[in-house]
């Protein structure tokens, strides 16, 4: 069994690095949260996206850093598009998460009537409204109510693990 390190001062550089390294060992999916706000497409990418929060009502959530420049603008959207990114989106994910002026350049998207933006070729698309926000340390937890969805179960998800993108491998068939 590994030896636990006490987090007496989690803000210290050494422990902060250890904490990030520990968190990186948990694989997660990656979602793009996007909408048109004031006529401009906006996006943020979250590896903290969580499903299965509630089925009645249908709720999902993500965490966003309080220093985010995208979230204060996106939260003004009437509806938010959530695209669970697939294996083919690795380059698009990096571009959408960048500080580039036009993060959507060359990326296939669809805009709903309400202004939600969905990334083409994703395994799952959700159209959501903000249900609530809760402070959580240096982040805010954003609860979203799902209003509409579309899925493509044949499209494999993009997985973030060990601070890099990974792919799922199919289970080996038993002989």
C-alpha positions in Angstrom: 0.0 0.0 0.0 1.3 3.5 -0.8 2.2 5.9 1.9 -0.2 8.8 2.3 1.2 12.4 2.4 -0.7 14.8 4.7 -2.0 17.9 3.0 -1.3 20.2 5.9 -0.7 23.1 3.4 -2.2 22.0 0.0 -1.3 25.5 -1.4 2.4 24.7 -1.2 4.0 24.1 -4.6 5.2 20.6 -3.8 1.9 19.4 -2.4 0.0 21.2 -5.2 2.1 19.3 -7.8 1.5 16.0 -5.9 -2.3 16.8 -5.8 -2.4 17.5 -9.5 -0.4 14.3 -10.2 -2.8 12.3 -8.0 -5.9 13.8 -9.7 -4.3 13.0 -13.1 -4.6 9.3 -12.3 -8.4 9.5 -12.6 -9.5 9.1 -16.2 -12.3 11.4 -17.3 -14.1 12.3 -20.4 -13.9 15.7 -22.0 -16.8 18.0 -22.9 -17.0 21.2 -24.8 -19.6 23.6 -23.4 -20.5 26.1 -26.0 -23.1 28.7 -27.1 -23.5 31.9 -29.1 -23.5 34.9 -26.9 -24.0 38.4 -28.4 -23.6 36.9 -31.8 -20.1 35.4 -31.0 -19.5 31.7 -30.6 -18.0 30.9 -27.1 -16.6 27.7 -25.6 -14.9 26.2 -22.6 -13.5 22.7 -22.4 -14.0 20.7 -19.2 -12.5 17.4 -18.1 -14.6 17.8 -14.9 -17.9 17.1 -16.7 -20.1 14.6 -14.8 -23.2 12.7 -15.9 -25.6 10.7 -13.8 -26.2 13.5 -11.2 -29.9 13.0 -11.4 -32.4 11.3 -13.8 -35.4 13.2 -12.5 -34.9 16.0 -13.3 -32.1 15.2 -15.8 -29.0 16.9 -14.4 -25.3 17.0 -15.3 -22.5 19.2 -13.8 -19.0 20.5 -14.5 -16.5 22.5 -12.5 -15.0 25.7 -13.8 -12.1 27.7 -12.4 -13.0 31.1 -10.9 -10.3 32.6 -13.1 -12.1 31.5 -16.3 -12.6 34.2 -18.8 -15.0 32.1 -20.9 -17.5 31.2 -18.2 -18.7 34.7 -17.2 -19.7 35.2 -20.9 -21.1 31.7 -21.4 -23.3 31.8 -18.3 -25.3 34.6 -20.1 -26.4 32.2 -22.8 -30.0 31.2 -23.1 -29.0 27.5 -23.6 -25.7 25.8 -23.5 -24.6 23.0 -25.9 -22.6 20.2 -24.3 -20.6 18.0 -26.6 -19.0 14.9 -25.1 -15.9 14.8 -27.3 -14.8 11.7 -29.2 -11.4 10.1 -30.0 -11.3 12.1 -33.3 -11.6 15.4 -31.4 -8.1 15.5 -29.8 -6.8 18.3 -32.0 -10.2 20.1 -31.9 -10.1 19.8 -28.1 -6.7 21.5 -27.9 -7.9 24.2 -30.3 -11.2 24.8 -28.4 -9.3 25.1 -25.1 -6.7 27.5 -26.5 -6.6 31.3 -26.3 -6.9 31.5 -30.1 -9.1 34.3 -31.4 -11.3 31.9 -33.4 -11.3 28.7 -31.5 -14.0 27.2 -33.8 -12.0 27.7 -37.1 -12.2 24.5 -39.2 -14.3 22.7 -36.6 -17.7 21.3 -37.7 -20.5 22.8 -35.5 -24.2 23.0 -35.4 -26.1 25.9 -33.7 -29.5 25.2 -32.3 -32.4 27.7 -32.6 -31.7 28.8 -29.0 -28.0 29.5 -29.6 -26.4 26.3 -28.1 -23.4 25.2 -30.2 -22.7 21.5 -30.7 -19.4 20.0 -32.0 -19.9 17.7 -35.0 -19.0 14.0 -34.6 -19.4 13.8 -30.8 -20.7 10.6 -29.1 -23.2 12.7 -27.1 -24.8 16.1 -27.5 -26.9 17.8 -24.8 -28.8 21.1 -24.8 -28.9 22.5 -21.3 -29.9 25.4 -19.1 -28.1 26.4 -15.9 -29.9 24.9 -12.9 -27.5 26.4 -10.3 -24.0 27.3 -9.3 -22.1 26.5 -6.1 -18.7 27.7 -4.9 -16.2 24.9 -4.4 -12.7 26.1 -3.4 -11.0 27.8 -6.4 -13.8 26.5 -8.7 -17.5 26.8 -9.1 -19.7 23.7 -9.6 -22.2 24.4 -12.4 -25.4 22.2 -12.4 -27.1 22.0 -15.8 -30.6 20.7 -16.6 -30.7 18.6 -19.8 -33.5 19.7 -22.1 -32.6 17.7 -25.3 -30.0 15.1 -26.3 -28.7 13.0 -29.1 -26.2 10.2 -28.9 -24.0 8.1 -31.2 -22.9 5.1 -29.1 -20.6 3.8 -32.0 -18.3 6.9 -31.6 -15.6 6.2 -29.0 -15.1 8.9 -26.3 -12.0 11.0 -25.8 -10.4 10.1 -22.5 -8.1 12.4 -20.4 -5.7 10.5 -18.1 -2.2 11.2 -16.8 -2.4 14.7 -18.2 -2.7 13.4 -21.8 -5.4 12.2 -24.1 -5.9 8.4 -24.4 -8.1 6.0 -26.2 -10.1 3.1 -24.9 -9.2 -0.3 -26.2 -11.8 -2.9 -26.7 -11.9 -5.8 -24.3 -10.0 -8.8 -25.4 -12.3 -11.6 -26.4 -11.8 -14.6 -24.2 -10.6 -17.7 -26.1 
